[in-house]
Amino acid sequence: MLTVTVNGEKRQLVEGSTVADLLADIGIRGRRLAVERNRETVSRDSYRSTPVRDGDVYEVVVLIGGGS
């Protein structure tokens, strides 16, 4: 098992998980969002190919449109 931190909370994932798997695990697939891993932005195109590593720290922000 891998232990990572997502938005300040510890989570466990299985070995071999990718950023796409992490997003599915936290239930935010297909939304407009930004992902940062260890203070570096992860591009949407690389979610499926970017491995999650033990000890990684993620910040995931869901983008909301609107305003006046």
N, C-alpha and C positions, 0 to 999 in steps of 0.2 A: 504494500500500500504506500501511496505517496501522501504526504501532508503538505498542503499549501494554505496560504492565507488569501482570502477573497474579500475585499472590502472590509478588512479588519477581523474577519472571522475565519477560524481554522476549518478546513474541509479535508476529507480524505477521498482519494481517487485511486483507481487501480493502475498498476504499472502499465505503461504504454499509452496512457491517455494523451489526447491532444487538447489544444485550446477549444476546439469545436466540441469535444466531449465535455469539457468543463462547463461550457455555456449551456449545453443540453442538461447537465446535472443540476444546474441552478435554475433551469427553466426559462431561459430568455433567448430561445432560438428565433432567428428571423427578424428580430427587431433592429431598429437603428441604434447602434451602440458603439462605444469606444472601449477598447481593451488595452490596458497597460500591464506589462509583465516586467517586474524588477525595474520599474521606472522607464521602460522603453515601450513605445507604442507597437502593438501587433497589428499588422494590416489585415483587413478582412479576408483578402485572398490567401493568407497563410494560416488561417485558423485550423484547417484540417491537417496541415503539415507541421505545425509548431508543437513540439512535444512539451508536456507538462513535466517539470522536474521537481523532485522533492525539495521543499524549502522555498519554492517560488512564491513571490508576493504579487497578487493581481489586484488591480483596481478596474472595476467594470462599471461604466456609466451608460445608462439608457438615455438616448437623446429624445427630447420631447419638443415638438414643434408648437407653434402658436404665438400668441402675444398680440400686442396692439400696434 
